[in-house]
Amino acid sequence: MVLRLLGLKQEKTYGKLDGEDEQGFDIDDVDPDFHRRLNDGSFKLNDEPVTYNDGSRMVQGARPGAIKPSGSTGGKCDLTRIGHYFRGFFDQYKCDEGTTISGTKYYTHEFWGREDQYLTSFHGWATFDIFQKHIKGLLLESLKLEVSDDYMNQTEEWIYMDEESEEIDQAEYDIIEVENDIPLMFYDIIIQLDNENINNPARVYTSFSFEGKNNFNQDGTVGLGSRRPQRQAAAQAREISVSLNSYLDQSSLELIRGAEYGEKTITSPSACKILKVPLRVIVQACENQNERLEMYFPRCTVNVEYSASESDEIETTFNLTALGTGTAELVDHSTVKTDCYCKLVNTVPEITADIEEVQEEP
């Protein structure tokens, strides 16, 4: 039995689960909200020794270096677990009370980016076959979604505060499964670029990728008196980029001109204008139409790349950078200024740090 998993539970405060600072508990009595099977996974302390030579050709000694932990994980994307990752990436979150459809309760989660520097942290259960790491203070450094002609893959980069490890018995390990776990495929993705007709898009897109970075200042977490992180890392500039692949045909010409020249109706570069367009990505697994994700980028710049090779059909790549000057409408009809807004409907209740039952240590 191979166990390569990541479990997540939101922390009440950075590095602490709910109840940990009030009454204390055995971490074995607390479960993550779910486990996700990993195709790739790594967590390391990055505590390389600091050596010195003192004039010798040989290393004469070493002392422990600073601990600045980081991790990377990757696996298939589904609409049940993706909300926890959006919760970690974005600084704004709302959830409704839920609506019952055919006996199943569905919740609407809203995520968007604003200007907050201190983001939601998680406790992580990282399992590697025969041992498990308890990761404290997990912060989502970057989130990437990619899909072309197969499954949608999801990869993350993390930084964190500290860790502990323990051996596990594979036969007794409890994998927490989630309902409606449908890994997303390319045919579950619809692209609407520049307000085109979503039921009759102007062009065929052959791949989509989203990458968001929070650019945490991890160097600022370790100072004099300790080699471990002493404070939560602050998020700096949020970078969001999207890439779409298509093929050159008449339907793409107007957008290519706009991307190259700044306006769609001119045939030479504009003196000072730059094209800005909205992008909407709709994700809906065909097996369950009640679950749905909409990613909305209100205003994006567009850069286009294409080149000819022999007689091959010319592939066109549109690279978009999300700007924070557009607006999005929330479920309650209020508007927010943001670079990206995501609305997710699934069966997962509100993502919180609450722990239903904590058993006190004897």
C-alpha positions as CSV (number, residue, x, y, z in Angstrom):
1,M,0.0,0.0,0.0
2,V,1.5,3.3,-1.1
3,L,0.6,6.4,1.0
4,R,1.7,9.7,-0.5
5,L,-0.9,12.2,0.8
6,L,-1.5,15.7,1.9
7,G,-4.2,16.6,4.4
8,L,-5.1,20.2,5.3
9,K,-6.9,21.9,8.2
10,Q,-7.1,25.7,8.6
11,E,-5.3,27.1,11.6
12,K,-6.9,29.4,14.2
13,T,-3.8,31.5,14.3
14,Y,-0.5,31.1,12.5
15,G,1.1,27.9,13.6
16,K,-1.7,26.8,16.0
17,L,-4.9,24.8,15.5
18,D,-8.2,25.7,17.2
19,G,-7.9,24.9,20.9
20,E,-4.2,24.3,20.9
21,D,-3.4,27.5,22.8
22,E,-6.3,27.2,25.3
23,Q,-6.4,23.5,26.4
24,G,-3.9,21.6,24.5
25,F,-4.6,18.3,22.7
26,D,-3.0,15.3,21.1
27,I,-2.6,15.9,17.4
28,D,-3.6,12.3,16.8
29,D,-7.1,13.3,18.0
30,V,-7.5,15.9,15.2
31,D,-8.3,15.0,11.6
32,P,-7.6,17.1,8.5
33,D,-10.6,18.2,6.4
34,F,-9.5,15.7,3.7
35,H,-6.6,13.8,2.3
36,R,-5.4,14.4,-1.3
37,R,-3.3,11.9,-3.2
38,L,-0.1,13.3,-4.5
39,N,1.7,12.7,-7.7
40,D,4.6,14.8,-6.4
41,G,5.4,15.9,-2.8
42,S,8.3,17.3,-0.9
43,F,8.8,19.2,2.4
44,K,12.3,20.3,3.6
45,L,13.8,22.6,6.2
46,N,16.4,24.1,3.9
47,D,18.8,24.1,6.9
48,E,22.1,23.5,5.1
49,P,25.1,23.8,7.5
50,V,27.2,26.9,7.3
51,T,30.8,25.8,6.9
52,Y,34.2,27.6,7.3
53,N,37.7,26.9,6.1
54,D,39.9,29.4,8.0
55,G,42.6,29.4,5.3
56,S,42.6,25.6,4.8
57,R,41.8,23.8,1.6
58,M,39.6,21.5,3.7
59,V,36.4,22.4,5.6
60,Q,37.4,23.0,9.3
61,G,34.0,23.2,10.8
62,A,30.3,23.8,10.4
63,R,27.4,25.2,12.4
64,P,23.6,24.8,11.7
65,G,22.2,27.3,9.3
66,A,18.8,29.2,9.3
67,I,15.7,27.1,9.0
68,K,13.5,28.5,6.2
69,P,11.2,25.5,5.4
70,S,9.5,25.1,2.0
71,G,7.4,22.4,0.2
72,S,6.0,21.5,-3.1
73,T,3.0,19.3,-3.9
74,G,1.1,18.3,-7.0
75,G,-1.8,16.1,-8.1
76,K,-5.1,16.1,-10.0
77,C,-7.6,18.9,-9.5
78,D,-11.2,18.5,-8.4
79,L,-14.0,20.8,-7.3
80,T,-14.2,19.4,-3.8
81,R,-10.7,20.2,-2.5
82,I,-9.8,23.2,-4.6
83,G,-11.6,25.6,-2.2
84,H,-9.0,25.1,0.5
85,Y,-6.2,26.1,-1.9
86,F,-8.1,29.2,-3.0
87,R,-8.6,30.0,0.8
88,G,-4.9,29.9,1.2
89,F,-4.0,31.9,-1.9
90,F,-6.6,34.7,-1.7
91,D,-7.0,37.1,1.2
92,Q,-10.8,37.5,1.0
93,Y,-13.5,34.7,1.6
94,K,-17.2,34.4,2.0
95,C,-19.5,31.4,2.2
96,D,-23.3,31.1,2.2
97,E,-25.5,28.9,4.4
98,G,-26.0,26.3,1.7
99,T,-28.9,25.2,-0.6
100,T,-30.3,21.7,-0.7
101,I,-30.7,20.2,-4.2
102,S,-32.1,16.7,-4.5
103,G,-31.3,15.9,-0.9
104,T,-27.7,17.2,-1.1
105,K,-26.6,20.5,0.4
106,Y,-24.4,22.7,-1.8
107,Y,-22.5,25.8,-0.6
108,T,-21.3,28.8,-2.5
109,H,-17.7,29.9,-1.7
110,E,-16.4,33.2,-2.9
111,F,-12.7,34.1,-3.0
112,W,-11.0,37.2,-4.3
113,G,-7.8,39.2,-3.9
114,R,-7.4,42.5,-2.1
115,E,-4.4,44.0,-0.2
116,D,-4.1,42.0,3.0
117,Q,-0.5,40.8,3.7
118,Y,-1.2,38.1,6.3
119,L,-3.0,35.2,4.7
120,T,-4.7,32.0,6.0
121,S,-2.4,29.3,7.3
122,F,-2.9,25.6,7.5
123,H,-1.8,22.6,9.5
124,G,-0.6,19.9,7.0
125,W,-0.4,16.1,7.3
126,A,2.2,15.1,4.7
127,T,2.4,11.3,4.5
128,F,5.3,9.5,2.8
129,D,4.7,5.7,2.9
130,I,6.0,4.9,6.4
131,F,6.1,8.2,8.2
132,Q,4.1,11.4,8.4
133,K,5.1,15.0,8.9
134,H,2.9,17.4,10.8
135,I,3.5,20.7,9.1
136,K,2.8,23.9,11.1
137,G,2.1,27.3,9.6
138,L,1.6,26.3,6.0
139,L,1.3,29.3,3.7
140,L,0.5,29.0,0.0
141,E,3.3,30.6,-1.9
142,S,2.0,29.7,-5.4
143,L,-0.8,27.9,-7.0
144,K,-0.8,26.5,-10.6
145,L,-3.6,24.9,-12.7
146,E,-2.8,23.4,-16.1
147,V,-4.9,21.4,-18.6
148,S,-4.5,20.5,-22.2
149,D,-5.8,17.1,-23.5
150,D,-6.0,15.1,-20.3
151,Y,-6.6,15.7,-16.6
152,M,-6.3,19.2,-15.0
153,N,-3.2,19.2,-12.9
154,Q,-2.8,21.3,-9.8
155,T,0.6,22.1,-8.2
156,E,1.5,24.2,-5.2
157,E,4.6,25.8,-3.6
158,W,4.5,26.3,0.2
159,I,6.5,27.9,3.0
160,Y,5.9,26.9,6.6
161,M,7.0,27.5,10.2
162,D,7.9,24.2,11.7
163,E,7.4,20.4,11.5
164,E,7.3,17.2,13.5
165,S,7.3,13.6,12.3
166,E,6.1,10.2,13.4
167,E,6.2,6.7,12.1
168,I,2.9,5.2,10.8
169,D,1.4,1.8,10.3
170,Q,0.0,1.6,6.8
171,A,-2.5,-1.1,7.8
172,E,-4.1,1.2,10.4
173,Y,-3.7,4.6,8.6
174,D,-7.1,6.3,8.2
175,I,-7.4,7.9,4.8
176,I,-10.1,10.6,4.9
177,E,-12.0,10.4,1.6
178,V,-14.3,13.1,0.2
179,E,-17.5,12.7,-1.6
180,N,-18.0,13.8,-5.2
181,D,-14.3,13.4,-5.9
182,I,-14.2,13.8,-9.7
183,P,-10.8,14.7,-11.2
184,L,-11.3,17.4,-13.8
185,M,-10.7,16.8,-17.5
186,F,-10.1,19.1,-20.4
187,Y,-13.7,18.8,-21.6
188,D,-14.9,20.2,-18.2
189,I,-13.3,23.6,-19.0
190,I,-14.9,26.5,-20.9
191,I,-13.0,29.7,-21.8
192,Q,-14.7,33.0,-22.3
193,L,-12.1,35.6,-23.4
194,D,-13.1,39.3,-24.1
195,N,-16.8,38.7,-23.5
196,E,-17.2,36.3,-26.5
197,N,-20.3,34.2,-26.8
198,I,-19.8,31.4,-24.2
199,N,-22.1,29.0,-26.2
200,N,-20.2,29.7,-29.4
201,P,-16.7,30.8,-28.7
202,A,-14.7,32.6,-31.4
203,R,-11.9,30.1,-31.3
204,V,-10.8,26.7,-30.1
205,Y,-8.5,26.7,-27.1
206,T,-6.2,23.7,-26.8
207,S,-4.7,24.5,-23.3
208,F,-5.2,26.6,-20.3
209,S,-2.8,27.4,-17.4
210,F,-3.2,29.7,-14.4
211,E,-0.4,30.6,-12.1
212,G,-0.6,32.8,-9.0
213,K,2.2,33.8,-6.7
214,N,2.1,35.5,-3.3
215,N,5.8,36.3,-3.1
216,F,6.1,35.9,0.7
217,N,9.0,37.6,2.4
218,Q,10.4,34.5,4.1
219,D,13.8,36.1,4.8
220,G,12.0,38.5,7.2
221,T,10.8,35.7,9.4
222,V,14.2,34.6,10.9
223,G,16.1,37.1,13.0
224,L,18.6,37.3,15.8
225,G,18.2,34.9,18.7
226,S,16.7,31.9,16.8
227,R,17.4,29.9,13.7
228,R,13.7,29.1,13.2
229,P,10.9,31.4,11.8
230,Q,9.8,33.7,14.5
231,R,6.9,35.4,12.8
232,Q,4.4,34.9,9.9
233,A,5.7,35.8,6.5
234,A,4.1,38.8,4.9
235,A,2.7,38.4,1.3
236,Q,4.2,40.9,-1.1
237,A,3.1,41.6,-4.7
238,R,0.5,39.1,-5.9
239,E,1.2,38.0,-9.5
240,I,-1.5,36.3,-11.5
241,S,-0.8,35.1,-15.1
242,V,-2.9,33.0,-17.5
243,S,-1.8,31.4,-20.7
244,L,-4.2,30.1,-23.5
245,N,-3.1,28.2,-26.6
246,S,-5.0,28.3,-29.9
247,Y,-4.3,28.1,-33.6
248,L,-4.1,30.9,-36.1
249,D,-7.2,31.5,-38.1
250,Q,-9.5,34.3,-39.1
251,S,-11.3,34.3,-35.8
252,S,-8.1,35.1,-34.0
253,L,-6.9,37.9,-36.2
254,E,-8.8,40.7,-34.4
255,L,-7.5,39.7,-31.0
256,I,-3.9,39.3,-32.3
257,R,-4.0,42.8,-33.7
258,G,-5.3,44.1,-30.4
259,A,-2.6,42.3,-28.5
260,E,0.1,43.5,-30.8
261,Y,-1.1,47.0,-31.6
262,G,-3.2,48.0,-28.6
263,E,-6.4,48.3,-30.5
264,K,-8.3,45.7,-32.5
265,T,-9.3,48.0,-35.4
266,I,-5.9,49.4,-36.4
267,T,-3.1,47.9,-38.6
268,S,-0.1,49.4,-37.0
269,P,1.1,49.9,-33.3
270,S,-0.9,52.5,-31.3
271,A,1.0,55.5,-30.0
272,C,0.1,54.7,-26.3
273,K,-2.9,52.3,-26.0
274,I,-2.7,48.8,-24.6
275,L,-5.5,46.1,-24.9
276,K,-7.3,45.2,-21.7
277,V,-9.9,42.4,-21.8
278,P,-11.8,40.3,-19.2
279,L,-11.4,36.5,-19.0
280,R,-13.9,34.0,-17.5
281,V,-13.1,30.4,-16.9
282,I,-16.0,28.0,-16.2
283,V,-15.3,24.6,-14.7
284,Q,-18.1,22.0,-14.4
285,A,-17.6,18.2,-14.3
286,C,-20.2,16.7,-16.6
287,E,-21.0,13.9,-14.0
288,N,-22.3,16.5,-11.5
289,Q,-23.6,19.7,-13.0
290,N,-24.5,21.1,-9.5
291,E,-20.8,21.7,-8.7
292,R,-19.3,24.6,-10.5
293,L,-16.3,26.9,-10.5
294,E,-16.0,30.3,-12.1
295,M,-12.7,32.1,-12.2
296,Y,-13.2,35.7,-13.3
297,F,-10.3,38.1,-14.2
298,P,-12.0,41.5,-14.8
299,R,-9.1,43.2,-16.6
300,C,-6.1,41.6,-18.2
301,T,-3.3,42.8,-20.5
302,V,-2.7,40.4,-23.5
303,N,0.6,39.5,-25.1
304,V,0.5,37.2,-28.2
305,E,3.2,34.8,-29.4
306,Y,3.2,32.8,-32.8
307,S,5.7,31.6,-35.3
308,A,5.7,29.6,-38.5
309,S,7.6,26.3,-38.9
310,E,7.6,24.5,-42.3
311,S,4.0,23.8,-43.3
312,D,2.8,23.1,-39.7
313,E,-0.3,24.9,-38.6
314,I,0.6,28.0,-36.7
315,E,0.0,27.8,-32.9
316,T,-0.9,31.0,-31.1
317,T,-0.3,31.6,-27.4
318,F,-2.1,34.4,-25.6
319,N,-0.4,35.4,-22.3
320,L,-2.6,37.4,-19.9
321,T,-1.6,39.3,-16.8
322,A,-4.3,40.1,-14.4
323,L,-4.7,43.7,-13.3
324,G,-6.1,44.8,-9.9
325,T,-8.1,47.7,-11.5
326,G,-11.2,45.8,-12.6
327,T,-14.4,45.0,-10.6
328,A,-16.3,41.8,-9.9
329,E,-19.9,41.4,-8.5
330,L,-20.4,39.2,-5.5
331,V,-23.4,37.0,-4.8
332,D,-24.9,39.7,-2.6
333,H,-24.6,42.1,-5.6
334,S,-21.9,44.2,-4.0
335,T,-18.9,44.9,-6.1
336,V,-15.2,44.6,-5.3
337,K,-12.1,45.8,-7.0
338,T,-9.8,42.9,-7.6
339,D,-7.4,41.1,-10.0
340,C,-9.2,37.7,-9.7
341,Y,-12.6,36.5,-8.3
342,C,-13.6,32.9,-7.9
343,K,-17.0,31.5,-7.2
344,L,-17.1,27.8,-6.2
345,V,-20.2,25.7,-5.6
346,N,-19.7,22.3,-4.0
347,T,-20.8,20.1,-1.1
348,V,-18.0,21.4,1.3
349,P,-19.3,23.5,4.2
350,E,-17.6,26.8,5.2
351,I,-13.8,26.4,5.4
352,T,-13.0,27.3,9.0
353,A,-10.5,26.5,11.8
354,D,-13.2,25.0,14.0
355,I,-12.5,21.5,15.4
356,E,-15.7,19.6,16.2
357,E,-14.3,17.6,19.1
358,V,-10.9,18.0,20.7
359,Q,-9.9,15.4,23.3
360,E,-7.9,16.8,26.2
361,E,-4.7,15.1,27.1
362,P,-5.0,13.1,30.3
